[in-house]
Amino acid sequence: MFQKFLASVGIGNAKVDTVLEKDEYIVGEEILGKVHITGGSVSQQIESIYLTLSTSYVREVDDKKVTATYDLERVRLTEPFSVEPNEKKEIPFSFIMPV
């Protein structure tokens, strides 16, 4: 029971890493990659995994340049699933770089 509590606050929970096939993409190109999931110390229910493609840009506010972020695309990669302790899962994905 204590292990589940620790996982609920981020200690011993599943680890998620997103890996792209390459470092740069252009508008209209297919983005390919995989999400690697490694289970933590207890079984966990994952509601879903979303991938968000964001860009950073500089804009002027009150005569100052500030960096802002804009989300270009948000893709749902999974339905709910569970991951067991130390289990490894790989979720491939692809989507087109939006204009």
C-alpha positions as a Python dict, from the first residue, in 0.01 Angstrom:
ca = {
    (1, 'M'): (0, 0, 0),
    (2, 'F'): (281, 242, 87),
    (3, 'Q'): (443, 175, -254),
    (4, 'K'): (120, 283, -429),
    (5, 'F'): (115, 603, -224),
    (6, 'L'): (477, 678, -319),
    (7, 'A'): (398, 616, -688),
    (8, 'S'): (100, 852, -665),
    (9, 'V'): (333, 1136, -564),
    (10, 'G'): (594, 1051, -827),
    (11, 'I'): (830, 824, -633),
    (12, 'G'): (878, 486, -798),
    (13, 'N'): (625, 558, -1072),
    (14, 'A'): (646, 469, -1442),
    (15, 'K'): (900, 649, -1659),
    (16, 'V'): (806, 780, -2004),
    (17, 'D'): (1053, 887, -2273),
    (18, 'T'): (973, 1012, -2624),
    (19, 'V'): (1226, 946, -2900),
    (20, 'L'): (1201, 1102, -3248),
    (21, 'E'): (1358, 938, -3554),
    (22, 'K'): (1545, 1260, -3634),
    (23, 'D'): (1615, 1602, -3481),
    (24, 'E'): (1451, 1834, -3734),
    (25, 'Y'): (1131, 1827, -3938),
    (26, 'I'): (979, 2064, -4194),
    (27, 'V'): (616, 2164, -4252),
    (28, 'G'): (418, 1884, -4418),
    (29, 'E'): (673, 1617, -4329),
    (30, 'E'): (575, 1301, -4139),
    (31, 'I'): (704, 1301, -3782),
    (32, 'L'): (799, 951, -3669),
    (33, 'G'): (895, 832, -3324),
    (34, 'K'): (831, 604, -3030),
    (35, 'V'): (726, 648, -2670),
    (36, 'H'): (915, 416, -2433),
    (37, 'I'): (744, 332, -2105),
    (38, 'T'): (910, 150, -1816),
    (39, 'G'): (694, 43, -1525),
    (40, 'G'): (784, 161, -1178),
    (41, 'S'): (770, -28, -850),
    (42, 'V'): (391, -90, -857),
    (43, 'S'): (123, -159, -1116),
    (44, 'Q'): (-20, 169, -1250),
    (45, 'Q'): (-322, 263, -1458),
    (46, 'I'): (-241, 514, -1734),
    (47, 'E'): (-544, 713, -1849),
    (48, 'S'): (-386, 818, -2180),
    (49, 'I'): (-70, 952, -2335),
    (50, 'Y'): (-78, 1273, -2535),
    (51, 'L'): (201, 1413, -2748),
    (52, 'T'): (212, 1792, -2789),
    (53, 'L'): (415, 1962, -3062),
    (54, 'S'): (513, 2314, -2951),
    (55, 'T'): (715, 2598, -3095),
    (56, 'S'): (888, 2891, -2925),
    (57, 'Y'): (894, 3241, -3065),
    (58, 'V'): (1000, 3589, -2959),
    (59, 'R'): (744, 3869, -2938),
    (60, 'E'): (748, 4222, -2810),
    (61, 'V'): (551, 4321, -2500),
    (62, 'D'): (582, 4676, -2362),
    (63, 'D'): (900, 4735, -2564),
    (64, 'K'): (1058, 4418, -2426),
    (65, 'K'): (1128, 4098, -2614),
    (66, 'V'): (981, 3793, -2446),
    (67, 'T'): (983, 3428, -2545),
    (68, 'A'): (644, 3263, -2580),
    (69, 'T'): (533, 2909, -2662),
    (70, 'Y'): (252, 2797, -2891),
    (71, 'D'): (112, 2443, -2920),
    (72, 'L'): (85, 2349, -3287),
    (73, 'E'): (-62, 2002, -3248),
    (74, 'R'): (-183, 1768, -2975),
    (75, 'V'): (-219, 1398, -3055),
    (76, 'R'): (-369, 1131, -2831),
    (77, 'L'): (-150, 823, -2860),
    (78, 'T'): (-326, 574, -2632),
    (79, 'E'): (-647, 466, -2473),
    (80, 'P'): (-633, 379, -2101),
    (81, 'F'): (-396, 92, -2018),
    (82, 'S'): (-199, -46, -1727),
    (83, 'V'): (173, -93, -1685),
    (84, 'E'): (310, -355, -1447),
    (85, 'P'): (621, -319, -1230),
    (86, 'N'): (935, -300, -1448),
    (87, 'E'): (730, -376, -1763),
    (88, 'K'): (860, -218, -2084),
    (89, 'K'): (622, -91, -2352),
    (90, 'E'): (691, 85, -2680),
    (91, 'I'): (429, 294, -2860),
    (92, 'P'): (517, 398, -3215),
    (93, 'F'): (358, 715, -3352),
    (94, 'S'): (346, 925, -3666),
    (95, 'F'): (168, 1244, -3765),
    (96, 'I'): (215, 1518, -4023),
    (97, 'M'): (392, 1840, -3920),
    (98, 'P'): (112, 2098, -3942),
    (99, 'V'): (134, 2410, -4155),
}
